[in-house]
Amino acid sequence: MPTNFDNTPWLATRNQRVRINCFCSITHLPIWANIGVVSGISLDKTLTQMNKKNIQVYRILVDFGDGKIASILPRILKRV
């Protein structure tokens, strides 16, 4: 089954350095302006069930250095 990161498989690589490509200080946490490190992936069961294209929707787990793991859709991430 296709996934939402098939075009960017490097996103699923642990220790990959990433940054949010459309950072907005109003909607994103300030720490997310930093470079983050991919720590894993997580299947988003709700979005997978909601999409009508039969695509498994994953979130990328990113550590931005604040001790918490952010769960971010791959579409808004870019490689650093």
Order of alpha helices (4+ residues) and beta strands (2+ residues): beta-beta-alpha-beta-beta-beta
